[in-house]
Amino acid sequence: MNNKIKALLYNFLGFGTIFIIVYILLMHYSGLTRLWLPITSFVVGTILAPKFQAIKTQSGEKIFMKWIFIKGIKQL
C-alpha cells in the first residue's frame, strides 16, 4: 500500500476515534444540543488528533507523525 494512502487512513482513524469519543462524552455530560454537539466535537477532534504525513526522503518515502502530546516529530 502506498505511504500517502496509509498516512491518509491514519489521519482518518485518529480523527474519527477522537471525534466519536468526544461526541459521546459531550452528549452525556454537557448541555450542548443540535448543531453545537458535532461542531464542538469536530473542533476538539481536529486539535487533539495526531497528524500523519508521507514525505519523500533520500532513503525513500516515510511516514511522520506530529501530536500535541508527544514532543517533536516521530517517524513510523
RODO-2510 file (C-alpha; in nm, 4 decimals, decimal comma):
residues 76
     n   res          X          Y          Z
     1     m     0,0000     0,0000     0,0000
     2     n     0,1207     0,3495    -0,0833
     3     n     0,2551     0,5519     0,2121
     4     k     0,0368     0,8509     0,1206
     5     i    -0,2733     0,6329     0,1457
     6     k    -0,1511     0,4914     0,4777
     7     a    -0,0998     0,8441     0,6134
     8     l    -0,4495     0,9431     0,4989
     9     l    -0,6010     0,6372     0,6676
    10     y    -0,4062     0,7022     0,9888
    11     n    -0,5327     1,0631     0,9896
    12     f    -0,8900     0,9461     0,9382
    13     l    -0,8722     0,6778     1,2074
    14     g    -0,7083     0,9125     1,4584
    15     f    -0,9584     1,1905     1,3995
    16     g    -1,2575     0,9558     1,3839
    17     t    -1,1720     0,7851     1,7099
    18     i    -1,1264     1,1103     1,8998
    19     f    -1,4368     1,2641     1,7362
    20     i    -1,6602     0,9734     1,8429
    21     i    -1,5234     0,9659     2,1982
    22     v    -1,5665     1,3423     2,2418
    23     y    -1,9137     1,3320     2,0817
    24     i    -2,0337     1,0608     2,3212
    25     l    -1,8813     1,2344     2,6245
    26     l    -2,0361     1,5683     2,5313
    27     m    -2,3720     1,4059     2,4594
    28     h    -2,3851     1,2553     2,8077
    29     y    -2,2124     1,5195     3,0185
    30     s    -2,2854     1,8573     2,8570
    31     g    -2,5882     2,0641     2,7733
    32     l    -2,4955     2,1022     2,4071
    33     t    -2,7740     2,0290     2,1593
    34     r    -2,8406     2,0108     1,7861
    35     l    -2,5613     2,1538     1,5730
    36     w    -2,3311     2,2582     1,8603
    37     l    -2,2598     1,8997     1,9604
    38     p    -2,0951     1,7851     1,6319
    39     i    -1,9286     2,1229     1,5742
    40     t    -1,7644     2,1144     1,9172
    41     s    -1,6623     1,7510     1,8673
    42     f    -1,5120     1,8391     1,5282
    43     v    -1,3049     2,1262     1,6690
    44     v    -1,1789     1,9227     1,9647
    45     g    -1,1054     1,6237     1,7385
    46     t    -0,9142     1,8425     1,4941
    47     i    -0,6991     1,9860     1,7729
    48     l    -0,6333     1,6587     1,9591
    49     a    -0,5892     1,4157     1,6673
    50     p    -0,2366     1,3215     1,5606
    51     k    -0,1245     1,4441     1,2175
    52     f     0,0410     1,1987     0,9768
    53     q     0,2288     1,2882     0,6593
    54     a     0,4179     1,0902     0,3956
    55     i     0,7434     1,2631     0,2975
    56     k     0,9987     1,1622     0,0367
    57     t     1,3480     1,1397     0,1851
    58     q     1,6812     1,0327     0,0409
    59     s     1,6226     0,6780     0,1631
    60     g     1,2654     0,6565     0,0273
    61     e     0,9168     0,7679     0,1267
    62     k     0,8489     0,7608     0,5014
    63     i     0,5550     0,8431     0,7276
    64     f     0,5982     1,1008     1,0027
    65     m     0,3642     1,1851     1,2911
    66     k     0,3176     1,5023     1,4933
    67     w     0,0961     1,5135     1,8008
    68     i     0,0480     1,7709     2,0749
    69     f     0,1053     1,5036     2,3444
    70     i     0,4428     1,3977     2,2019
    71     k     0,7401     1,6302     2,1809
    72     g     0,8825     1,6627     1,8304
    73     i     0,8117     1,4657     1,5160
    74     k     0,8211     1,0838     1,5178
    75     q     0,8977     0,8570     1,2235
    76     l     0,6803     0,5482     1,1823
***
